[in-house]
């Protein structure tokens, strides 16, 4: 008998039977054949009810079959929604977004670093006092460096 039929026999969900198998509660009553399990129901019942394994709890039947089905349908609906959003172009691969962001940030960095060099000649023409010019250019440089630090420290939430 397969795991799904044994679950019906025990009135539990197939996932509960799989959990029992993984815990070794069914002992030799369960054999893996290919990707499926073949269960001897008489031996499995004896293993479970005979208390051959100390961690067996007959009251732990897991979720009801209806609850397991509801959970399955919920997750399948969520998966279908995500697939539809991806096909509509509402979802894009994270690596693609990361690559684009890195490119944009590098372009912004290059332009920001060029601001001081572009502004310096204008400042020299407009401000006669050398100390004021240097203070203004230093302030511009601090603002640019702070902005670049904020960009480099940014975390995607």
C-alpha positions as CSV (number, residue, x, y, z in Angstrom):
1,X,0.0,0.0,0.0
2,X,1.4,3.5,-0.8
3,X,1.7,6.3,1.8
4,X,-1.5,8.1,0.6
5,X,-3.6,4.9,1.0
6,X,-2.0,4.2,4.4
7,X,-2.9,7.8,5.4
8,X,-6.6,7.1,4.5
9,X,-6.4,3.8,6.4
10,X,-5.1,5.7,9.5
11,X,-7.4,8.7,8.9
12,X,-4.4,11.1,8.8
13,X,-2.8,13.2,6.1
14,X,-0.2,11.8,3.7
15,X,2.2,14.3,5.1
16,X,1.8,12.9,8.6
17,X,2.6,9.4,7.2
18,X,5.7,10.8,5.5
19,X,6.7,12.4,8.9
20,X,6.3,9.0,10.6
21,X,8.4,7.4,7.9
22,X,11.2,10.1,8.3
23,X,11.1,9.6,12.1
24,X,11.5,5.9,11.6
25,X,8.2,5.1,13.4
26,X,7.1,2.5,10.9
27,X,10.4,0.5,11.1
28,X,10.6,-2.4,8.6
29,X,6.9,-2.0,7.7
30,X,8.0,0.7,5.2
31,X,10.2,0.1,2.1
32,X,11.3,2.8,-0.4
33,X,10.7,1.6,-4.0
34,X,12.0,4.2,-6.4
35,X,10.6,7.6,-5.3
36,X,7.6,6.1,-3.4
37,X,7.1,4.2,-0.2
38,X,5.4,0.9,0.0
39,X,3.9,0.2,3.4
40,X,2.8,-3.1,4.9
41,X,-0.3,-1.8,6.8
42,X,-0.5,-4.7,9.3
43,X,3.2,-4.3,10.3
44,X,2.9,-0.5,10.3
45,X,-0.1,-0.6,12.5
46,X,1.7,-2.9,14.9
47,X,4.7,-0.7,14.9
48,X,2.7,2.4,15.7
49,X,0.2,0.9,18.1
50,X,2.7,-1.5,19.8
51,X,4.7,1.5,20.9
52,X,7.8,0.1,19.3
53,X,9.1,3.6,19.0
54,X,9.2,5.9,22.1
55,X,8.5,9.1,20.1
56,X,5.2,7.8,18.7
57,X,2.2,9.8,19.9
58,X,-1.1,8.4,18.7
59,X,-2.8,11.7,19.5
60,X,-0.4,13.6,17.1
61,X,-2.2,13.1,13.8
62,X,-1.2,16.5,12.4
63,X,-3.6,18.6,10.5
64,X,-6.9,17.2,9.4
65,X,-7.3,16.1,5.8
66,X,-9.5,19.0,5.1
67,X,-7.0,21.5,6.7
68,X,-4.2,20.0,4.7
69,X,-6.2,20.3,1.5
70,X,-7.1,23.9,2.4
71,X,-3.4,24.7,3.0
72,X,-2.4,23.0,-0.3
73,X,-5.0,24.9,-2.3
74,X,-4.0,28.2,-0.6
75,X,-0.3,27.6,-1.6
76,X,-1.2,26.6,-5.1
77,X,-3.3,29.7,-5.5
78,X,-0.4,31.8,-4.3
79,X,2.0,30.1,-6.7
80,X,-0.4,30.7,-9.6
81,X,-0.7,34.4,-8.6
82,X,3.0,34.8,-8.6
83,X,3.3,33.1,-12.0
84,X,0.7,35.4,-13.4
85,X,2.4,38.5,-12.0
86,X,5.7,37.3,-13.5
87,X,4.1,36.8,-16.9
88,X,2.5,40.3,-16.8
89,X,5.9,41.7,-16.1
90,X,5.1,42.8,-12.5
91,X,7.8,40.5,-11.1
92,X,11.4,40.6,-12.4
93,X,14.4,38.6,-11.4
94,X,16.3,40.1,-8.4
95,X,19.7,39.8,-10.2
96,X,18.3,41.9,-13.1
97,X,17.2,44.6,-10.6
98,X,20.5,44.5,-8.7
99,X,22.5,44.9,-11.9
100,X,20.4,47.9,-13.0
101,X,20.7,49.5,-9.6
102,X,24.5,49.0,-9.5
103,X,24.7,50.6,-13.0
104,X,22.6,53.6,-11.9
105,X,24.5,54.1,-8.7
106,X,27.9,54.1,-10.5
107,X,26.5,56.6,-13.0
108,X,25.3,58.8,-10.2
109,X,28.7,58.5,-8.4
110,X,30.6,59.6,-11.5
111,X,28.4,62.6,-11.9
112,X,28.5,63.6,-8.2
113,X,32.3,63.4,-8.2
114,X,32.4,65.7,-11.1
115,X,30.3,68.5,-9.5
116,X,33.2,70.1,-7.6
117,X,35.4,70.3,-10.7
118,X,32.5,71.9,-12.7
119,X,31.5,74.4,-9.9
120,X,35.1,75.5,-9.0
121,X,35.7,77.8,-11.9
122,X,32.3,79.5,-11.3
123,X,33.1,79.9,-7.6
124,X,36.5,81.5,-8.4
125,X,34.8,84.0,-10.7
126,X,32.0,84.9,-8.3
127,X,33.8,84.9,-5.0
128,X,36.9,87.1,-4.6
129,X,37.9,86.0,-1.0
130,X,40.0,82.8,-1.3
131,X,39.0,81.6,2.2
132,X,35.3,81.8,1.3
133,X,35.9,80.0,-1.9
134,X,37.7,77.2,-0.2
135,X,35.0,77.0,2.5
136,X,32.3,76.7,-0.1
137,X,34.1,74.1,-2.2
138,X,34.9,72.1,1.0
139,X,31.1,72.2,1.9
140,X,30.2,71.0,-1.6
141,X,32.7,68.2,-1.3
142,X,31.4,67.2,2.1
143,X,27.8,67.0,0.8
144,X,28.9,64.9,-2.2
145,X,30.9,62.5,0.0
146,X,27.9,62.2,2.5
147,X,25.6,61.5,-0.4
148,X,27.9,58.8,-1.8
149,X,28.3,57.3,1.7
150,X,24.5,57.1,2.1
151,X,24.3,55.3,-1.3
152,X,26.9,52.8,-0.4
153,X,25.4,52.1,3.0
154,X,21.8,51.7,1.6
155,X,20.3,48.3,2.3
156,X,17.5,46.7,0.2
157,X,14.6,45.8,2.6
